Amino acid sequence: MTSDQLAAAVESAVKAAKARVMGVGKDQYETPDGNQGFESMSLAELLDWASEEAEDLMVYAVMLQIRITRVKRILRERINA
């Protein structure tokens, strides 16, 4: 992979993240005055929210690890077949 290809992959990921912010994120997190919900949270609310998001990240990481393990197993089986 060239640097240009890697940069293009990063750009694609950023575009996907932007689409999420402007789509489902806008529906879930934008306040009626057009700001983001986190901007008006108290510090305690922000820390609670961040803690919940960290817990979600842990779950997503484990789910991803499960899928990676399964794909590796299938690839090994096909290579050894």
N, CA, C and O atoms as a Maestro MAE file, in Angstrom:
{
 s_m_m2io_version
 :::
 2.0.0
}

f_m_ct {
 s_m_title
 :::
 protein
 m_atom[324] {
  # First column is atom index #
  i_m_mmod_type
  r_m_x_coord
  r_m_y_coord
  r_m_z_coord
  i_m_residue_number
  s_m_chain_name
  s_m_pdb_residue_name
  s_m_pdb_atom_name
  i_m_atomic_number
  :::
  1 25 0.850 -1.176 0.000 1 A "MET " " N  " 7
  2 3 0.000 0.000 0.000 1 A "MET " " CA " 6
  3 2 0.893 1.234 0.000 1 A "MET " " C  " 6
  4 15 1.798 1.360 0.825 1 A "MET " " O  " 8
  5 25 0.630 2.131 -0.922 2 A "THR " " N  " 7
  6 3 1.404 3.361 -0.989 2 A "THR " " CA " 6
  7 2 0.861 4.372 0.026 2 A "THR " " C  " 6
  8 15 -0.223 4.195 0.582 2 A "THR " " O  " 8
  9 25 1.629 5.419 0.251 3 A "SER " " N  " 7
  10 3 1.159 6.492 1.136 3 A "SER " " CA " 6
  11 2 -0.118 7.117 0.583 3 A "SER " " C  " 6
  12 15 -1.026 7.450 1.345 3 A "SER " " O  " 8
  13 25 -0.191 7.277 -0.733 4 A "ASP " " N  " 7
  14 3 -1.404 7.830 -1.343 4 A "ASP " " CA " 6
  15 2 -2.619 6.928 -1.109 4 A "ASP " " C  " 6
  16 15 -3.720 7.410 -0.844 4 A "ASP " " O  " 8
  17 25 -2.406 5.626 -1.210 5 A "GLN " " N  " 7
  18 3 -3.499 4.688 -0.968 5 A "GLN " " CA " 6
  19 2 -3.946 4.724 0.488 5 A "GLN " " C  " 6
  20 15 -5.141 4.691 0.783 5 A "GLN " " O  " 8
  21 25 -2.974 4.791 1.394 6 A "LEU " " N  " 7
  22 3 -3.308 4.885 2.807 6 A "LEU " " CA " 6
  23 2 -4.067 6.180 3.088 6 A "LEU " " C  " 6
  24 15 -5.060 6.171 3.814 6 A "LEU " " O  " 8
  25 25 -3.607 7.286 2.520 7 A "ALA " " N  " 7
  26 3 -4.288 8.568 2.702 7 A "ALA " " CA " 6
  27 2 -5.715 8.505 2.159 7 A "ALA " " C  " 6
  28 15 -6.629 9.071 2.758 7 A "ALA " " O  " 8
  29 25 -5.908 7.831 1.048 8 A "ALA " " N  " 7
  30 3 -7.252 7.682 0.482 8 A "ALA " " CA " 6
  31 2 -8.147 6.856 1.403 8 A "ALA " " C  " 6
  32 15 -9.333 7.151 1.545 8 A "ALA " " O  " 8
  33 25 -7.582 5.823 2.030 9 A "ALA " " N  " 7
  34 3 -8.350 5.008 2.969 9 A "ALA " " CA " 6
  35 2 -8.738 5.826 4.195 9 A "ALA " " C  " 6
  36 15 -9.855 5.706 4.699 9 A "ALA " " O  " 8
  37 25 -7.810 6.660 4.675 10 A "VAL " " N  " 7
  38 3 -8.112 7.540 5.811 10 A "VAL " " CA " 6
  39 2 -9.212 8.515 5.428 10 A "VAL " " C  " 6
  40 15 -10.141 8.743 6.202 10 A "VAL " " O  " 8
  41 25 -9.112 9.088 4.241 11 A "GLU " " N  " 7
  42 3 -10.131 10.030 3.769 11 A "GLU " " CA " 6
  43 2 -11.498 9.369 3.678 11 A "GLU " " C  " 6
  44 15 -12.507 9.978 4.033 11 A "GLU " " O  " 8
  45 25 -11.536 8.150 3.213 12 A "SER " " N  " 7
  46 3 -12.788 7.400 3.133 12 A "SER " " CA " 6
  47 2 -13.398 7.181 4.514 12 A "SER " " C  " 6
  48 15 -14.608 7.309 4.698 12 A "SER " " O  " 8
  49 25 -12.543 6.849 5.484 13 A "ALA " " N  " 7
  50 3 -13.026 6.645 6.856 13 A "ALA " " CA " 6
  51 2 -13.560 7.945 7.442 13 A "ALA " " C  " 6
  52 15 -14.575 7.944 8.138 13 A "ALA " " O  " 8
  53 25 -12.882 9.050 7.163 14 A "VAL " " N  " 7
  54 3 -13.342 10.354 7.659 14 A "VAL " " CA " 6
  55 2 -14.691 10.710 7.033 14 A "VAL " " C  " 6
  56 15 -15.572 11.232 7.716 14 A "VAL " " O  " 8
  57 25 -14.854 10.433 5.747 15 A "LYS " " N  " 7
  58 3 -16.133 10.696 5.084 15 A "LYS " " CA " 6
  59 2 -17.249 9.865 5.707 15 A "LYS " " C  " 6
  60 15 -18.361 10.359 5.891 15 A "LYS " " O  " 8
  61 25 -16.961 8.605 6.031 16 A "ALA " " N  " 7
  62 3 -17.965 7.755 6.670 16 A "ALA " " CA " 6
  63 2 -18.325 8.287 8.054 16 A "ALA " " C  " 6
  64 15 -19.494 8.277 8.438 16 A "ALA " " O  " 8
  65 25 -17.325 8.752 8.803 17 A "ALA " " N  " 7
  66 3 -17.582 9.326 10.126 17 A "ALA " " CA " 6
  67 2 -18.413 10.597 10.003 17 A "ALA " " C  " 6
  68 15 -19.333 10.826 10.789 17 A "ALA " " O  " 8
  69 25 -18.086 11.420 9.014 18 A "LYS " " N  " 7
  70 3 -18.853 12.651 8.786 18 A "LYS " " CA " 6
  71 2 -20.303 12.326 8.463 18 A "LYS " " C  " 6
  72 15 -21.212 12.999 8.950 18 A "LYS " " O  " 8
  73 25 -20.527 11.310 7.653 19 A "ALA " " N  " 7
  74 3 -21.897 10.904 7.314 19 A "ALA " " CA " 6
  75 2 -22.662 10.474 8.562 19 A "ALA " " C  " 6
  76 15 -23.855 10.749 8.685 19 A "ALA " " O  " 8
  77 25 -21.987 9.807 9.478 20 A "ARG " " N  " 7
  78 3 -22.639 9.403 10.732 20 A "ARG " " CA " 6
  79 2 -22.989 10.622 11.581 20 A "ARG " " C  " 6
  80 15 -24.068 10.681 12.171 20 A "ARG " " O  " 8
  81 25 -22.077 11.596 11.643 21 A "VAL " " N  " 7
  82 3 -22.343 12.824 12.411 21 A "VAL " " CA " 6
  83 2 -23.546 13.555 11.832 21 A "VAL " " C  " 6
  84 15 -24.400 14.041 12.573 21 A "VAL " " O  " 8
  85 25 -23.612 13.629 10.514 22 A "MET " " N  " 7
  86 3 -24.680 14.383 9.862 22 A "MET " " CA " 6
  87 2 -25.988 13.601 9.750 22 A "MET " " C  " 6
  88 15 -27.035 14.178 9.455 22 A "MET " " O  " 8
  89 25 -25.930 12.299 9.983 23 A "GLY " " N  " 7
  90 3 -27.119 11.458 9.904 23 A "GLY " " CA " 6
  91 2 -27.629 11.089 11.282 23 A "GLY " " C  " 6
  92 15 -28.289 11.885 11.950 23 A "GLY " " O  " 8
  93 25 -27.317 9.881 11.698 24 A "VAL " " N  " 7
  94 3 -27.815 9.374 12.979 24 A "VAL " " CA " 6
  95 2 -27.305 10.204 14.150 24 A "VAL " " C  " 6
  96 15 -28.023 10.393 15.133 24 A "VAL " " O  " 8
  97 25 -26.076 10.699 14.056 25 A "GLY " " N  " 7
  98 3 -25.531 11.530 15.134 25 A "GLY " " CA " 6
  99 2 -26.293 12.823 15.304 25 A "GLY " " C  " 6
  100 15 -26.538 13.265 16.426 25 A "GLY " " O  " 8
  101 25 -26.668 13.434 14.186 26 A "LYS " " N  " 7
  102 3 -27.431 14.677 14.240 26 A "LYS " " CA " 6
  103 2 -28.780 14.437 14.912 26 A "LYS " " C  " 6
  104 15 -29.231 15.232 15.735 26 A "LYS " " O  " 8
  105 25 -29.413 13.323 14.543 27 A "ASP " " N  " 7
  106 3 -30.704 12.982 15.147 27 A "ASP " " CA " 6
  107 2 -30.588 12.729 16.646 27 A "ASP " " C  " 6
  108 15 -31.474 13.100 17.416 27 A "ASP " " O  " 8
  109 25 -29.498 12.099 17.052 28 A "GLN " " N  " 7
  110 3 -29.353 11.701 18.449 28 A "GLN " " CA " 6
  111 2 -28.730 12.770 19.340 28 A "GLN " " C  " 6
  112 15 -29.063 12.847 20.523 28 A "GLN " " O  " 8
  113 25 -27.841 13.590 18.807 29 A "TYR " " N  " 7
  114 3 -27.031 14.433 19.681 29 A "TYR " " CA " 6
  115 2 -27.195 15.934 19.484 29 A "TYR " " C  " 6
  116 15 -26.776 16.715 20.339 29 A "TYR " " O  " 8
  117 25 -27.799 16.354 18.366 30 A "GLU " " N  " 7
  118 3 -27.953 17.788 18.160 30 A "GLU " " CA " 6
  119 2 -29.153 18.300 18.954 30 A "GLU " " C  " 6
  120 15 -30.231 17.706 18.925 30 A "GLU " " O  " 8
  121 25 -28.953 19.404 19.658 31 A "THR " " N  " 7
  122 3 -30.018 20.000 20.462 31 A "THR " " CA " 6
  123 2 -30.880 20.917 19.587 31 A "THR " " C  " 6
  124 15 -30.470 21.289 18.487 31 A "THR " " O  " 8
  125 25 -32.062 21.278 20.070 32 A "PRO " " N  " 7
  126 3 -32.938 22.148 19.268 32 A "PRO " " CA " 6
  127 2 -32.287 23.475 18.854 32 A "PRO " " C  " 6
  128 15 -32.657 24.048 17.829 32 A "PRO " " O  " 8
  129 25 -31.330 23.962 19.632 33 A "ASP " " N  " 7
  130 3 -30.663 25.225 19.277 33 A "ASP " " CA " 6
  131 2 -29.489 25.024 18.307 33 A "ASP " " C  " 6
  132 15 -28.775 25.974 17.988 33 A "ASP " " O  " 8
  133 25 -29.295 23.785 17.844 34 A "GLY " " N  " 7
  134 3 -28.266 23.510 16.844 34 A "GLY " " CA " 6
  135 2 -26.902 23.171 17.390 34 A "GLY " " C  " 6
  136 15 -25.964 22.978 16.617 34 A "GLY " " O  " 8
  137 25 -26.761 23.093 18.694 35 A "ASN " " N  " 7
  138 3 -25.486 22.702 19.306 35 A "ASN " " CA " 6
  139 2 -25.452 21.193 19.512 35 A "ASN " " C  " 6
  140 15 -26.449 20.496 19.321 35 A "ASN " " O  " 8
  141 25 -24.294 20.714 19.903 36 A "GLN " " N  " 7
  142 3 -24.149 19.306 20.244 36 A "GLN " " CA " 6
  143 2 -24.473 19.115 21.721 36 A "GLN " " C  " 6
  144 15 -24.123 19.955 22.551 36 A "GLN " " O  " 8
  145 25 -25.139 18.017 22.048 37 A "GLY " " N  " 7
  146 3 -25.559 17.771 23.418 37 A "GLY " " CA " 6
  147 2 -24.432 17.834 24.430 37 A "GLY " " C  " 6
  148 15 -24.628 18.309 25.548 37 A "GLY " " O  " 8
  149 25 -23.253 17.360 24.052 38 A "PHE " " N  " 7
  150 3 -22.150 17.340 25.015 38 A "PHE " " CA " 6
  151 2 -21.719 18.742 25.439 38 A "PHE " " C  " 6
  152 15 -21.130 18.919 26.505 38 A "PHE " " O  " 8
  153 25 -22.013 19.737 24.601 39 A "GLU " " N  " 7
  154 3 -21.582 21.104 24.906 39 A "GLU " " CA " 6
  155 2 -22.299 21.692 26.117 39 A "GLU " " C  " 6
  156 15 -21.755 22.562 26.797 39 A "GLU " " O  " 8
  157 25 -23.501 21.228 26.387 40 A "SER " " N  " 7
  158 3 -24.265 21.789 27.500 40 A "SER " " CA " 6
  159 2 -24.332 20.854 28.704 40 A "SER " " C  " 6
  160 15 -25.015 21.154 29.683 40 A "SER " " O  " 8
  161 25 -23.634 19.732 28.640 41 A "MET " " N  " 7
  162 3 -23.627 18.796 29.764 41 A "MET " " CA " 6
  163 2 -22.804 19.365 30.915 41 A "MET " " C  " 6
  164 15 -21.809 20.059 30.712 41 A "MET " " O  " 8
  165 25 -23.246 19.052 32.114 42 A "SER " " N  " 7
  166 3 -22.402 19.360 33.264 42 A "SER " " CA " 6
  167 2 -21.202 18.419 33.215 42 A "SER " " C  " 6
  168 15 -21.205 17.429 32.483 42 A "SER " " O  " 8
  169 25 -20.193 18.734 33.992 43 A "LEU " " N  " 7
  170 3 -19.017 17.867 34.015 43 A "LEU " " CA " 6
  171 2 -19.401 16.452 34.451 43 A "LEU " " C  " 6
  172 15 -18.902 15.476 33.891 43 A "LEU " " O  " 8
  173 25 -20.280 16.336 35.443 44 A "ALA " " N  " 7
  174 3 -20.710 15.016 35.911 44 A "ALA " " CA " 6
  175 2 -21.438 14.258 34.804 44 A "ALA " " C  " 6
  176 15 -21.206 13.064 34.612 44 A "ALA " " O  " 8
  177 25 -22.319 14.949 34.074 45 A "GLU " " N  " 7
  178 3 -23.039 14.302 32.971 45 A "GLU " " CA " 6
  179 2 -22.078 13.874 31.870 45 A "GLU " " C  " 6
  180 15 -22.209 12.785 31.311 45 A "GLU " " O  " 8
  181 25 -21.119 14.728 31.565 46 A "LEU " " N  " 7
  182 3 -20.147 14.413 30.530 46 A "LEU " " CA " 6
  183 2 -19.309 13.198 30.914 46 A "LEU " " C  " 6
  184 15 -19.031 12.340 30.076 46 A "LEU " " O  " 8
  185 25 -18.910 13.128 32.170 47 A "LEU " " N  " 7
  186 3 -18.113 11.982 32.630 47 A "LEU " " CA " 6
  187 2 -18.937 10.707 32.621 47 A "LEU " " C  " 6
  188 15 -18.421 9.647 32.266 47 A "LEU " " O  " 8
  189 25 -20.215 10.784 33.004 48 A "ASP " " N  " 7
  190 3 -21.095 9.609 32.933 48 A "ASP " " CA " 6
  191 2 -21.232 9.132 31.489 48 A "ASP " " C  " 6
  192 15 -21.128 7.940 31.203 48 A "ASP " " O  " 8
  193 25 -21.469 10.087 30.583 49 A "TRP " " N  " 7
  194 3 -21.621 9.766 29.170 49 A "TRP " " CA " 6
  195 2 -20.337 9.149 28.618 49 A "TRP " " C  " 6
  196 15 -20.383 8.145 27.907 49 A "TRP " " O  " 8
  197 25 -19.203 9.746 28.944 50 A "ALA " " N  " 7
  198 3 -17.923 9.241 28.465 50 A "ALA " " CA " 6
  199 2 -17.651 7.834 28.995 50 A "ALA " " C  " 6
  200 15 -17.106 6.991 28.283 50 A "ALA " " O  " 8
  201 25 -18.029 7.590 30.232 51 A "SER " " N  " 7
  202 3 -17.847 6.263 30.824 51 A "SER " " CA " 6
  203 2 -18.693 5.226 30.083 51 A "SER " " C  " 6
  204 15 -18.227 4.121 29.805 51 A "SER " " O  " 8
  205 25 -19.928 5.585 29.769 52 A "GLU " " N  " 7
  206 3 -20.791 4.671 29.018 52 A "GLU " " CA " 6
  207 2 -20.225 4.403 27.625 52 A "GLU " " C  " 6
  208 15 -20.263 3.271 27.142 52 A "GLU " " O  " 8
  209 25 -19.705 5.439 26.987 53 A "GLU " " N  " 7
  210 3 -19.111 5.270 25.663 53 A "GLU " " CA " 6
  211 2 -17.876 4.363 25.745 53 A "GLU " " C  " 6
  212 15 -17.661 3.539 24.856 53 A "GLU " " O  " 8
  213 25 -17.079 4.503 26.782 54 A "ALA " " N  " 7
  214 3 -15.909 3.639 26.966 54 A "ALA " " CA " 6
  215 2 -16.337 2.187 27.138 54 A "ALA " " C  " 6
  216 15 -15.697 1.278 26.608 54 A "ALA " " O  " 8
  217 25 -17.423 1.971 27.881 55 A "GLU " " N  " 7
  218 3 -17.947 0.608 28.040 55 A "GLU " " CA " 6
  219 2 -18.395 0.052 26.700 55 A "GLU " " C  " 6
  220 15 -18.138 -1.113 26.395 55 A "GLU " " O  " 8
  221 25 -19.068 0.878 25.890 56 A "ASP " " N  " 7
  222 3 -19.479 0.445 24.552 56 A "ASP " " CA " 6
  223 2 -18.270 0.086 23.702 56 A "ASP " " C  " 6
  224 15 -18.293 -0.912 22.981 56 A "ASP " " O  " 8
  225 25 -17.209 0.893 23.781 57 A "LEU " " N  " 7
  226 3 -15.996 0.602 23.013 57 A "LEU " " CA " 6
  227 2 -15.406 -0.752 23.397 57 A "LEU " " C  " 6
  228 15 -14.927 -1.496 22.540 57 A "LEU " " O  " 8
  229 25 -15.444 -1.062 24.690 58 A "MET " " N  " 7
  230 3 -14.929 -2.362 25.127 58 A "MET " " CA " 6
  231 2 -15.741 -3.493 24.508 58 A "MET " " C  " 6
  232 15 -15.179 -4.488 24.049 58 A "MET " " O  " 8
  233 25 -17.054 -3.341 24.498 59 A "VAL " " N  " 7
  234 3 -17.919 -4.381 23.920 59 A "VAL " " CA " 6
  235 2 -17.639 -4.525 22.424 59 A "VAL " " C  " 6
  236 15 -17.518 -5.643 21.922 59 A "VAL " " O  " 8
  237 25 -17.538 -3.403 21.713 60 A "TYR " " N  " 7
  238 3 -17.255 -3.453 20.279 60 A "TYR " " CA " 6
  239 2 -15.908 -4.098 20.012 60 A "TYR " " C  " 6
  240 15 -15.765 -4.861 19.057 60 A "TYR " " O  " 8
  241 25 -14.925 -3.802 20.840 61 A "ALA " " N  " 7
  242 3 -13.599 -4.397 20.674 61 A "ALA " " CA " 6
  243 2 -13.659 -5.913 20.837 61 A "ALA " " C  " 6
  244 15 -13.029 -6.644 20.072 61 A "ALA " " O  " 8
  245 25 -14.405 -6.386 21.819 62 A "VAL " " N  " 7
  246 3 -14.523 -7.834 22.031 62 A "VAL " " CA " 6
  247 2 -15.271 -8.468 20.861 62 A "VAL " " C  " 6
  248 15 -14.880 -9.532 20.381 62 A "VAL " " O  " 8
  249 25 -16.344 -7.824 20.399 63 A "MET " " N  " 7
  250 3 -17.073 -8.370 19.251 63 A "MET " " CA " 6
  251 2 -16.171 -8.465 18.035 63 A "MET " " C  " 6
  252 15 -16.199 -9.462 17.313 63 A "MET " " O  " 8
  253 25 -15.365 -7.426 17.802 64 A "LEU " " N  " 7
  254 3 -14.435 -7.431 16.689 64 A "LEU " " CA " 6
  255 2 -13.399 -8.537 16.857 64 A "LEU " " C  " 6
  256 15 -13.066 -9.225 15.892 64 A "LEU " " O  " 8
  257 25 -12.890 -8.714 18.065 65 A "GLN " " N  " 7
  258 3 -11.911 -9.765 18.321 65 A "GLN " " CA " 6
  259 2 -12.506 -11.143 18.047 65 A "GLN " " C  " 6
  260 15 -11.824 -12.007 17.496 65 A "GLN " " O  " 8
  261 25 -13.751 -11.361 18.418 66 A "ILE " " N  " 7
  262 3 -14.424 -12.637 18.138 66 A "ILE " " CA " 6
  263 2 -14.474 -12.883 16.642 66 A "ILE " " C  " 6
  264 15 -14.162 -13.979 16.174 66 A "ILE " " O  " 8
  265 25 -14.870 -11.859 15.889 67 A "ARG " " N  " 7
  266 3 -14.973 -12.022 14.436 67 A "ARG " " CA " 6
  267 2 -13.599 -12.260 13.809 67 A "ARG " " C  " 6
  268 15 -13.469 -13.087 12.907 67 A "ARG " " O  " 8
  269 25 -12.577 -11.546 14.277 68 A "ILE " " N  " 7
  270 3 -11.217 -11.740 13.760 68 A "ILE " " CA " 6
  271 2 -10.759 -13.163 14.019 68 A "ILE " " C  " 6
  272 15 -10.180 -13.798 13.138 68 A "ILE " " O  " 8
  273 25 -11.011 -13.669 15.212 69 A "THR " " N  " 7
  274 3 -10.626 -15.035 15.556 69 A "THR " " CA " 6
  275 2 -11.306 -16.041 14.639 69 A "THR " " C  " 6
  276 15 -10.680 -16.998 14.183 69 A "THR " " O  " 8
  277 25 -12.586 -15.823 14.371 70 A "ARG " " N  " 7
  278 3 -13.319 -16.735 13.483 70 A "ARG " " CA " 6
  279 2 -12.779 -16.688 12.060 70 A "ARG " " C  " 6
  280 15 -12.626 -17.733 11.427 70 A "ARG " " O  " 8
  281 25 -12.491 -15.511 11.550 71 A "VAL " " N  " 7
  282 3 -11.948 -15.386 10.196 71 A "VAL " " CA " 6
  283 2 -10.576 -16.046 10.115 71 A "VAL " " C  " 6
  284 15 -10.285 -16.746 9.146 71 A "VAL " " O  " 8
  285 25 -9.732 -15.832 11.120 72 A "LYS " " N  " 7
  286 3 -8.415 -16.470 11.139 72 A "LYS " " CA " 6
  287 2 -8.552 -17.985 11.127 72 A "LYS " " C  " 6
  288 15 -7.808 -18.664 10.420 72 A "LYS " " O  " 8
  289 25 -9.487 -18.523 11.895 73 A "ARG " " N  " 7
  290 3 -9.685 -19.973 11.941 73 A "ARG " " CA " 6
  291 2 -10.094 -20.491 10.562 73 A "ARG " " C  " 6
  292 15 -9.568 -21.502 10.096 73 A "ARG " " O  " 8
  293 25 -11.025 -19.805 9.914 74 A "ILE " " N  " 7
  294 3 -11.476 -20.222 8.589 74 A "ILE " " CA " 6
  295 2 -10.334 -20.162 7.587 74 A "ILE " " C  " 6
  296 15 -10.171 -21.074 6.776 74 A "ILE " " O  " 8
  297 25 -9.541 -19.096 7.636 75 A "LEU " " N  " 7
  298 3 -8.410 -18.973 6.714 75 A "LEU " " CA " 6
  299 2 -7.392 -20.091 6.932 75 A "LEU " " C  " 6
  300 15 -6.874 -20.667 5.976 75 A "LEU " " O  " 8
  301 25 -7.113 -20.390 8.198 76 A "ARG " " N  " 7
  302 3 -6.167 -21.488 8.492 76 A "ARG " " CA " 6
  303 2 -6.698 -22.813 7.951 76 A "ARG " " C  " 6
  304 15 -5.951 -23.594 7.362 76 A "ARG " " O  " 8
  305 25 -7.994 -23.061 8.152 77 A "GLU " " N  " 7
  306 3 -8.594 -24.315 7.667 77 A "GLU " " CA " 6
  307 2 -8.498 -24.418 6.157 77 A "GLU " " C  " 6
  308 15 -8.219 -25.495 5.630 77 A "GLU " " O  " 8
  309 25 -8.722 -23.323 5.455 78 A "ARG " " N  " 7
  310 3 -8.667 -23.338 3.997 78 A "ARG " " CA " 6
  311 2 -7.226 -23.505 3.499 78 A "ARG " " C  " 6
  312 15 -6.988 -24.179 2.497 78 A "ARG " " O  " 8
  313 25 -6.279 -22.896 4.193 79 A "ILE " " N  " 7
  314 3 -4.877 -23.018 3.784 79 A "ILE " " CA " 6
  315 2 -4.385 -24.448 4.023 79 A "ILE " " C  " 6
  316 15 -3.617 -24.981 3.223 79 A "ILE " " O  " 8
  317 25 -4.824 -25.066 5.117 80 A "ASN " " N  " 7
  318 3 -4.379 -26.413 5.479 80 A "ASN " " CA " 6
  319 2 -5.188 -27.494 4.807 80 A "ASN " " C  " 6
  320 15 -4.865 -28.673 4.955 80 A "ASN " " O  " 8
  321 25 -6.230 -27.141 4.072 81 A "ALA " " N  " 7
  322 3 -7.093 -28.149 3.443 81 A "ALA " " CA " 6
  323 2 -6.471 -28.721 2.203 81 A "ALA " " C  " 6
  324 15 -7.065 -29.581 1.553 81 A "ALA " " O  " 8
  :::
 }
 m_bond[323] {
  # First column is bond index #
  i_m_from
  i_m_to
  i_m_order
  :::
  1 1 2 1
  2 2 3 1
  3 3 4 2
  4 3 5 1
  5 5 6 1
  6 6 7 1
  7 7 8 2
  8 7 9 1
  9 9 10 1
  10 10 11 1
  11 11 12 2
  12 11 13 1
  13 13 14 1
  14 14 15 1
  15 15 16 2
  16 15 17 1
  17 17 18 1
  18 18 19 1
  19 19 20 2
  20 19 21 1
  21 21 22 1
  22 22 23 1
  23 23 24 2
  24 23 25 1
  25 25 26 1
  26 26 27 1
  27 27 28 2
  28 27 29 1
  29 29 30 1
  30 30 31 1
  31 31 32 2
  32 31 33 1
  33 33 34 1
  34 34 35 1
  35 35 36 2
  36 35 37 1
  37 37 38 1
  38 38 39 1
  39 39 40 2
  40 39 41 1
  41 41 42 1
  42 42 43 1
  43 43 44 2
  44 43 45 1
  45 45 46 1
  46 46 47 1
  47 47 48 2
  48 47 49 1
  49 49 50 1
  50 50 51 1
  51 51 52 2
  52 51 53 1
  53 53 54 1
  54 54 55 1
  55 55 56 2
  56 55 57 1
  57 57 58 1
  58 58 59 1
  59 59 60 2
  60 59 61 1
  61 61 62 1
  62 62 63 1
  63 63 64 2
  64 63 65 1
  65 65 66 1
  66 66 67 1
  67 67 68 2
  68 67 69 1
  69 69 70 1
  70 70 71 1
  71 71 72 2
  72 71 73 1
  73 73 74 1
  74 74 75 1
  75 75 76 2
  76 75 77 1
  77 77 78 1
  78 78 79 1
  79 79 80 2
  80 79 81 1
  81 81 82 1
  82 82 83 1
  83 83 84 2
  84 83 85 1
  85 85 86 1
  86 86 87 1
  87 87 88 2
  88 87 89 1
  89 89 90 1
  90 90 91 1
  91 91 92 2
  92 91 93 1
  93 93 94 1
  94 94 95 1
  95 95 96 2
  96 95 97 1
  97 97 98 1
  98 98 99 1
  99 99 100 2
  100 99 101 1
  101 101 102 1
  102 102 103 1
  103 103 104 2
  104 103 105 1
  105 105 106 1
  106 106 107 1
  107 107 108 2
  108 107 109 1
  109 109 110 1
  110 110 111 1
  111 111 112 2
  112 111 113 1
  113 113 114 1
  114 114 115 1
  115 115 116 2
  116 115 117 1
  117 117 118 1
  118 118 119 1
  119 119 120 2
  120 119 121 1
  121 121 122 1
  122 122 123 1
  123 123 124 2
  124 123 125 1
  125 125 126 1
  126 126 127 1
  127 127 128 2
  128 127 129 1
  129 129 130 1
  130 130 131 1
  131 131 132 2
  132 131 133 1
  133 133 134 1
  134 134 135 1
  135 135 136 2
  136 135 137 1
  137 137 138 1
  138 138 139 1
  139 139 140 2
  140 139 141 1
  141 141 142 1
  142 142 143 1
  143 143 144 2
  144 143 145 1
  145 145 146 1
  146 146 147 1
  147 147 148 2
  148 147 149 1
  149 149 150 1
  150 150 151 1
  151 151 152 2
  152 151 153 1
  153 153 154 1
  154 154 155 1
  155 155 156 2
  156 155 157 1
  157 157 158 1
  158 158 159 1
  159 159 160 2
  160 159 161 1
  161 161 162 1
  162 162 163 1
  163 163 164 2
  164 163 165 1
  165 165 166 1
  166 166 167 1
  167 167 168 2
  168 167 169 1
  169 169 170 1
  170 170 171 1
  171 171 172 2
  172 171 173 1
  173 173 174 1
  174 174 175 1
  175 175 176 2
  176 175 177 1
  177 177 178 1
  178 178 179 1
  179 179 180 2
  180 179 181 1
  181 181 182 1
  182 182 183 1
  183 183 184 2
  184 183 185 1
  185 185 186 1
  186 186 187 1
  187 187 188 2
  188 187 189 1
  189 189 190 1
  190 190 191 1
  191 191 192 2
  192 191 193 1
  193 193 194 1
  194 194 195 1
  195 195 196 2
  196 195 197 1
  197 197 198 1
  198 198 199 1
  199 199 200 2
  200 199 201 1
  201 201 202 1
  202 202 203 1
  203 203 204 2
  204 203 205 1
  205 205 206 1
  206 206 207 1
  207 207 208 2
  208 207 209 1
  209 209 210 1
  210 210 211 1
  211 211 212 2
  212 211 213 1
  213 213 214 1
  214 214 215 1
  215 215 216 2
  216 215 217 1
  217 217 218 1
  218 218 219 1
  219 219 220 2
  220 219 221 1
  221 221 222 1
  222 222 223 1
  223 223 224 2
  224 223 225 1
  225 225 226 1
  226 226 227 1
  227 227 228 2
  228 227 229 1
  229 229 230 1
  230 230 231 1
  231 231 232 2
  232 231 233 1
  233 233 234 1
  234 234 235 1
  235 235 236 2
  236 235 237 1
  237 237 238 1
  238 238 239 1
  239 239 240 2
  240 239 241 1
  241 241 242 1
  242 242 243 1
  243 243 244 2
  244 243 245 1
  245 245 246 1
  246 246 247 1
  247 247 248 2
  248 247 249 1
  249 249 250 1
  250 250 251 1
  251 251 252 2
  252 251 253 1
  253 253 254 1
  254 254 255 1
  255 255 256 2
  256 255 257 1
  257 257 258 1
  258 258 259 1
  259 259 260 2
  260 259 261 1
  261 261 262 1
  262 262 263 1
  263 263 264 2
  264 263 265 1
  265 265 266 1
  266 266 267 1
  267 267 268 2
  268 267 269 1
  269 269 270 1
  270 270 271 1
  271 271 272 2
  272 271 273 1
  273 273 274 1
  274 274 275 1
  275 275 276 2
  276 275 277 1
  277 277 278 1
  278 278 279 1
  279 279 280 2
  280 279 281 1
  281 281 282 1
  282 282 283 1
  283 283 284 2
  284 283 285 1
  285 285 286 1
  286 286 287 1
  287 287 288 2
  288 287 289 1
  289 289 290 1
  290 290 291 1
  291 291 292 2
  292 291 293 1
  293 293 294 1
  294 294 295 1
  295 295 296 2
  296 295 297 1
  297 297 298 1
  298 298 299 1
  299 299 300 2
  300 299 301 1
  301 301 302 1
  302 302 303 1
  303 303 304 2
  304 303 305 1
  305 305 306 1
  306 306 307 1
  307 307 308 2
  308 307 309 1
  309 309 310 1
  310 310 311 1
  311 311 312 2
  312 311 313 1
  313 313 314 1
  314 314 315 1
  315 315 316 2
  316 315 317 1
  317 317 318 1
  318 318 319 1
  319 319 320 2
  320 319 321 1
  321 321 322 1
  322 322 323 1
  323 323 324 2
  :::
 }
}
